[in-house]
């Protein structure tokens, strides 16, 4: 029985890492797409292509990856009994924040598709740094387990 639990844990962990990579890649790409979208002429064919690309990135990569990250992550936490550990609580705080950032990006993409360009390209480039900072903190929390 112990062997089955260990094998299951390793598969959960591998799946979680794989989908974190997919999700993070999408979170890095989407703001960059928005920069290019905003630099395109309103109503142009190029703008229509960016709207389509953004929607595909959200529907094919970002949202499914987000769902799998949460499902596999919760299963992992349960399998190792980590619910009482401080590092997990802090990690969850950052993952909730990243999930909110994801939702905000989706909302901003819908605004862009309607022609509302409320942020500058520079602001979008700065926002592109959020996932990297969050990922660095999360990795330290998981690997070092400082508390």
N, C-alpha and C positions, 0 to 999 in steps of 0.2 A: 504494500500500500504506500509506504514511504517513497518508493521508487516512482510510482505513478504521480504522486504529488510533486516530486522534484522535477520530473519530466514536464508536467503541466506548467509548473512555475517557469521553467526555461522557455517554453513556447509562448506563454503569456508575455514574458519579458521581451523576447525577440519581436513579437508582434507589436508591442507597445513602442519599442524603439523605432521600428520601421515606420509606423504611422506618425510618430513624433517628427521623424525626418521629413515625411511627405507634408505634414501640416506646416512645419517651419519653412520649408521651401516655398509653399504657397503664400505664407505670411510675408516672406521676403519679396516675392514676385508681385503680389497684388498692388502695393503702393507704387511700385515702379511702373506698372501698367497704367496706374492712374496719372502719373506724371506725363507719360506719353499721350494718354488720352487728352489731358488738359492742354497739351501743346498742339493738338490737332485742331483744325478749323471746325467750329461748330457747324453741324449739319453736313459735314463732308463724308465721303466714303470711308476715309481713314478713321473718322470718329466712330462710324458704324462698326468697323472691324474691331476697334478697341472695346466697344461695348460687348460684342460677341465673345471676344477673347476673355474678358473679365468674367462674364457669366459662365463660360466653360470652366475656367479655373476654379471658380467658387463651387460649381455644381459637381465637377468631376474629381477635384483634388481636395479642396479646402474643407468643405462641409463633411464629406464622408470620413476624411482623416480625423477631423475634430471628434466626431462621434466615436470612432474606433479608439482614439487616444483615451477618451473618458472611460469607455467600457473596459478596455484592457487594463488601464491604470487602476480603476476601482477593483477589478478582479485581482490584480497584483497586490494591492494594499491589503485586501482581505486574506489572500493566500499566505501572507507573511505576518499577519496580525499587527500591522503598523499603525492602526488607528489611534493609538495612545502616544505615538512618538511625535515630538515637536517638529522635527525636520519635515515630516509628512504634512503637518498642518500648514507650515510655511510654504511648502511646495504647492499645496492645493490653493493657497491664497494667490500665488503667482499664476497658476494654471487658470484659475477663475478670472484673473485680470487679463490674461492672454485671450481667453474665450470672449471676454467683453470687448477687447480690442478687435478680435475677429468679427464680432457682431457689428461693431462700429464701422469697420471697413466695408462690410456688406452694405450697410446703410448708406455710406458715402458713395459707393458704386452706383446705387440706385439713384442718388441725387445727380451724379454725373450723367447717367443715362437720360435723365430728364432735362439736362442742359444746365444744371446748377453747379457752378464751379466756385465753391466757397473757400477753398484753400489754395495757397500758392504752391508751385512746384517745389519751392524750398521747404515749405512746411511738410509736404508729403515725403520729401527726401529725409527729413529729420525723423518723421514718424516711422520710417523704414528701419530705424535703429532699435526700436522697442523690442521686437522679437529676439534680437541678438542679445541684448542685455538681460532679458528675462530668461533666455535659455542658459546663459552663463551662470546665473544665480541658481536656477533649478538644478543644473548639473552638479554644482558644488554641494547643494543641499542633499542630493541623492547619493553622491559618491563619498563625501566627507562626513555627512550626518553630524553637523556641528552641535546639535542638541536634540 
